[in-house]
Amino acid sequence: MQKGTALIVGVTGISGHNLARVLVAEGWTVYGLARQPGAQEGVIPVTADLLDSDSVHTALHGLPITHVFFCTWTRRATEKENVEANGAMMRNLYDGLAGAPLQHVALVTGTKHYLGSFENYGSGKAETPFRESEPRQPGENFYYTLEDILFAAAKKYHFTWSVHRSHTMIGQAKGSNAMNMGLTLAVYATLCKETSQPFVFPGSRVQWDGLTDLTDAGLLGRQMAWAAQAPAARNQAFNAANGDVFRWRWMWGEIAAFFGLEAAPYPAQAAPLNARLQDVAPAQWTRIAEKYNLVESDVNKLASWWHSDADLGRELECLNDMTKSRDLGFSGYYDSRASFLELFTTLRAQRIIP
């Protein structure tokens, strides 16, 4: 298939970084936009702040972008503010790309499409397994805002689109990332081992006992690359999950074994990470980083306690149906256990964890 000139918006995040690796390997010309894009092999850095329209226009003017992959978001205190800020980012992007020969735009969202926003998390009435045909849930949700802006722009500028609804994403990110559960659990396991604390599952009993799935960031990248080129995938929304299922009571033991820990039995009640670690972890991690000569001594640049608490604390089953992707030609699959263990091995090699 003909490869294009890609712009990855949010290239330092978990989805953008891994997508860049996929596109570069497939022979695309790849531009990577971020406030601090840094260096990544095969990626042409573009520095811009999406909330600053002048910055975006200056950075993108004249670039021959054919395919856009929107892999970023910003968090605000309320969902109303999320809607305003994230919507402004996407509008500024399209304004900055005026005149570019756009053919396709891909948008990464997630399972909150079915669960509701953070303010109403778990209030959605969608039944598992989640299917792309489910209607939107009541209330404000910045995912819906981004979709609506995408659909309107596609109609105005005559490009095709795809939406990719990932579940909890596991993979390496170049920059800090608020949704990186794999890194958060690696930091948590390290803290438990170094302080001789039990490795306790922090989430709900429903999550501990029930079936769930995950999204490997590399697999998501392959799905986005496929949808950008496959005629059957045009103007479609897709769930993006690994394709296997597991129970956390099993996966917790696999993670524990990697770190040389015993998995603690489920506690009498949920034990959220944020309440247990936000005050004590910074000093503990500083000592660990010094002891093992790690590259980052600020635990708050690594771990995202609140987001992992939200994912693991759900009081309902979360499974994503992948039939639509399979029917239209994407057969990607990944072992969720491997997603975790490969990430942990990489984190050790990079001296992010000991």
C-alpha positions in Angstrom: 0.0 0.0 0.0 1.1 3.6 -0.6 2.6 5.1 2.5 1.9 8.7 3.4 3.4 11.6 5.4 2.2 11.2 9.0 1.8 13.7 11.8 1.7 12.1 15.2 0.1 14.5 17.7 1.4 13.6 21.1 4.5 11.7 19.9 6.1 11.4 23.4 3.0 9.7 25.0 2.4 6.0 25.3 0.3 5.6 22.1 2.1 8.2 20.0 5.6 6.9 20.8 4.7 3.3 19.9 2.8 4.3 16.8 5.9 6.2 15.6 7.9 3.0 15.9 5.3 1.1 13.8 5.1 3.8 11.1 8.9 4.3 10.8 9.4 0.5 10.4 6.7 0.5 7.7 8.4 3.2 5.7 6.3 6.3 6.4 7.6 9.8 6.6 6.8 10.7 10.2 6.5 14.1 11.9 6.1 14.0 15.7 4.4 16.9 17.5 4.7 17.7 21.2 5.6 20.6 23.4 9.0 18.9 23.9 9.3 16.3 21.2 12.9 15.3 21.8 14.6 12.8 19.5 13.2 9.5 18.3 14.8 7.5 15.5 13.1 8.2 12.2 10.8 11.0 13.5 11.1 14.6 12.5 10.3 16.7 15.6 7.7 19.4 15.6 7.5 21.7 18.6 4.1 23.2 19.4 1.6 23.8 22.2 -1.9 22.7 20.9 -3.5 25.2 23.2 -1.6 28.1 21.5 -3.1 28.5 18.0 -0.2 30.7 16.8 2.3 28.1 17.9 0.5 25.4 16.0 0.1 27.5 12.9 3.8 28.4 12.9 4.9 24.8 13.4 2.7 23.2 10.8 2.6 25.8 8.1 3.6 24.2 4.7 4.1 20.6 6.0 2.8 18.1 3.4 0.8 16.1 5.9 -1.5 13.4 4.5 -2.3 11.4 7.6 -2.8 12.7 11.2 -2.8 10.5 14.3 -4.3 12.4 17.3 -2.8 10.6 20.3 -2.9 13.2 23.1 -5.1 14.8 25.7 -4.9 17.2 28.6 -6.5 16.7 32.0 -8.5 19.4 33.7 -10.3 19.6 37.1 -13.8 19.0 35.7 -15.2 17.3 32.6 -16.6 20.6 31.4 -13.0 22.0 31.4 -11.8 18.8 29.7 -14.3 19.3 26.9 -13.2 22.9 26.5 -9.4 22.3 26.6 -9.3 19.1 24.5 -11.7 20.5 22.0 -9.6 23.6 21.6 -6.5 21.5 21.0 -8.1 19.6 18.1 -9.6 22.8 16.6 -6.3 24.5 16.7 -4.7 21.5 15.0 -7.1 21.6 12.0 -6.7 25.4 11.7 -2.9 24.9 11.6 -3.2 22.2 8.9 -5.4 24.3 6.6 -4.1 23.7 3.1 -2.4 20.4 3.9 -3.3 17.5 1.6 -5.1 15.5 4.3 -6.3 12.0 3.4 -7.1 10.5 6.8 -7.2 11.4 10.5 -7.1 8.8 13.3 -8.2 9.6 16.8 -7.3 7.6 20.0 -9.9 7.6 22.7 -10.7 4.8 25.1 -13.1 2.7 27.2 -14.5 5.8 28.9 -16.6 6.0 25.7 -18.6 3.2 27.3 -18.0 3.9 31.0 -18.6 7.6 31.2 -16.2 10.5 32.1 -14.0 10.5 35.2 -16.7 12.5 37.0 -19.3 9.8 36.3 -17.0 6.8 36.0 -18.8 3.5 35.7 -22.2 5.2 35.4 -22.6 4.1 31.8 -25.2 1.4 31.0 -23.3 -0.3 28.2 -23.2 -4.1 28.7 -20.0 -6.1 28.2 -18.5 -7.0 25.9 -18.4 -3.4 24.7 -19.3 -3.1 21.1 -18.7 -0.1 18.8 -22.4 0.1 18.0 -23.3 1.1 21.6 -24.8 4.6 21.9 -23.0 7.3 23.8 -23.6 7.4 27.5 -25.3 10.4 29.2 -23.4 13.4 30.3 -20.4 15.4 29.1 -17.4 13.4 27.8 -14.5 15.0 26.0 -14.1 11.8 23.9 -17.5 12.7 22.3 -16.4 16.3 21.7 -13.3 15.1 19.9 -15.3 12.7 17.8 -17.8 15.5 16.8 -15.0 17.9 15.9 -13.3 15.1 13.8 -16.5 14.2 12.0 -17.2 17.9 11.1 -13.6 18.5 9.9 -13.7 15.3 7.8 -16.8 16.6 6.1 -15.4 20.1 5.6 -12.0 19.0 4.3 -13.0 15.8 2.6 -10.7 13.3 4.4 -11.6 9.9 5.9 -11.3 9.1 9.6 -11.0 6.3 12.2 -11.5 6.2 15.9 -9.6 3.8 18.1 -11.0 3.0 21.6 -8.2 1.4 23.6 -8.6 -0.2 27.0 -5.9 0.3 29.7 -2.8 0.7 27.7 0.5 -1.0 28.5 3.8 0.1 26.8 6.8 2.4 26.9 6.3 6.2 26.7 9.0 8.6 25.9 7.6 11.3 28.2 5.5 11.3 31.3 2.1 9.8 30.8 -1.0 10.0 33.0 -2.4 6.7 31.7 0.7 4.4 32.0 -0.5 1.7 34.3 2.4 -0.6 33.5 5.0 1.9 34.7 2.9 2.7 37.8 2.7 -0.9 38.8 6.4 -1.4 38.2 7.1 1.5 40.5 4.6 0.2 43.1 6.2 -3.3 43.0 9.7 -1.8 43.4 8.5 0.2 46.4 7.0 -2.9 48.0 10.1 -4.9 47.5 12.5 -2.2 48.8 10.4 -1.4 51.8 9.3 -5.0 52.6 5.6 -4.2 52.2 3.1 -6.7 50.9 2.2 -6.5 47.2 -1.5 -5.8 47.7 -3.9 -5.4 44.8 -5.2 -1.9 45.1 -8.5 -2.3 43.2 -12.0 -3.6 43.6 -13.1 -7.2 44.3 -15.0 -7.1 41.0 -11.8 -6.4 39.1 -9.8 -9.0 41.1 -12.2 -11.8 40.4 -13.7 -10.8 37.0 -12.5 -11.1 33.5 -10.9 -8.1 31.8 -8.6 -7.2 28.9 -5.8 -4.7 28.1 -4.3 -2.9 25.1 -0.7 -3.3 24.1 0.5 0.1 22.8 2.3 -1.5 19.9 -0.8 -3.4 18.9 -2.8 -0.2 18.9 -0.1 1.4 16.7 -0.5 -1.5 14.2 -4.3 -1.1 14.2 -4.0 2.6 13.5 -1.6 2.1 10.7 -3.9 -0.6 9.2 -7.0 1.6 9.4 -5.2 4.6 7.8 -4.7 2.5 4.6 -7.4 -0.2 4.4 -10.4 0.9 2.4 -12.7 -1.2 4.6 -11.7 0.7 7.7 -12.6 4.2 6.4 -15.0 6.2 8.6 -15.2 3.5 11.3 -14.7 3.4 15.1 -12.8 0.4 16.5 -12.2 -1.1 19.9 -8.5 -1.8 20.3 -7.7 -4.6 22.8 -5.2 -7.4 22.7 -7.7 -10.1 22.1 -7.0 -12.3 25.2 -8.7 -12.1 28.6 -7.5 -12.7 32.1 -8.4 -12.2 35.8 -6.3 -9.8 37.9 -6.0 -12.4 40.6 -3.9 -14.4 38.1 -2.1 -11.5 36.5 -1.1 -10.1 39.9 0.8 -13.3 40.7 2.6 -13.1 37.3 3.6 -9.4 38.0 4.7 -10.3 41.5 6.9 -13.2 40.3 8.8 -10.9 37.9 9.8 -8.7 40.8 10.6 -11.5 43.1 7.5 -10.8 45.3 4.7 -12.9 46.7 1.2 -11.7 45.6 -0.7 -10.8 48.7 -4.2 -12.2 49.1 -7.1 -9.9 48.3 -7.4 -7.5 51.3 -10.6 -6.9 53.4 -11.4 -3.9 51.2 -9.9 -2.0 48.3 -6.5 -0.4 49.0 -6.1 2.5 46.5 -2.6 3.5 45.7 -3.1 7.2 45.8 -4.2 7.2 49.5 -1.4 4.9 50.5 1.5 6.3 48.5 1.1 9.9 47.6 2.7 11.1 50.8 5.4 8.5 51.5 6.4 7.4 48.0 8.4 10.5 47.0 11.0 10.2 49.7 11.1 6.4 49.4 11.7 6.6 45.6 14.4 9.2 46.0 16.3 6.8 48.2 15.8 3.9 45.8 16.9 6.0 42.8 20.1 7.0 44.6 20.8 3.4 45.8 20.5 2.0 42.2 21.6 5.0 40.2 18.2 5.3 38.4 17.6 8.0 35.8 14.6 9.5 37.5 14.3 10.3 41.2 10.9 12.0 41.1 8.3 9.4 41.5 5.6 11.7 40.4 7.1 11.8 36.9 6.8 8.1 36.7 3.7 6.9 38.6 0.1 7.9 38.1 -1.6 6.5 41.2 -4.9 8.2 40.6 -5.4 6.8 37.1 -4.4 3.2 38.0 -6.8 3.5 41.0 -9.6 4.5 38.6 -9.0 1.6 36.3 -8.5 -1.1 38.9 -11.2 0.2 41.2 -14.1 -0.2 38.7 -17.1 -2.0 40.2 -18.1 -3.5 36.8 -16.7 -5.9 34.3 -14.8 -4.4 31.4 -14.3 -6.4 28.2 -14.0 -5.1 24.6 -15.4 -7.0 21.6 -12.9 -7.2 18.7 -15.2 -8.7 16.1 -15.5 -5.6 14.0 -11.8 -5.3 13.5 -11.5 -9.0 12.7 -14.3 -8.9 10.2 -12.8 -5.9 8.3 -9.3 -7.4 8.1 -7.3 -6.5 11.2 -6.1 -9.8 12.9 -3.6 -8.3 15.4 -3.4 -10.1 18.7 -1.1 -9.8 21.7 -0.5 -11.7 25.0 -1.3 -9.3 27.9 1.1 -11.0 30.2 3.9 -10.4 27.6 2.8 -6.7 27.4 3.7 -6.3 31.1 6.8 -8.4 31.3 8.3 -6.8 28.1 7.7 -3.4 29.5 9.2 -4.2 32.9 12.3 -5.6 31.1 12.7 -2.5 29.1 12.3 -0.3 32.2 15.1 -2.2 33.9 17.4 -1.9 30.8 16.8 1.9 30.8 17.5 2.2 34.6 14.0 3.5 35.3 13.5 0.7 37.8 16.2 -1.4 39.5 
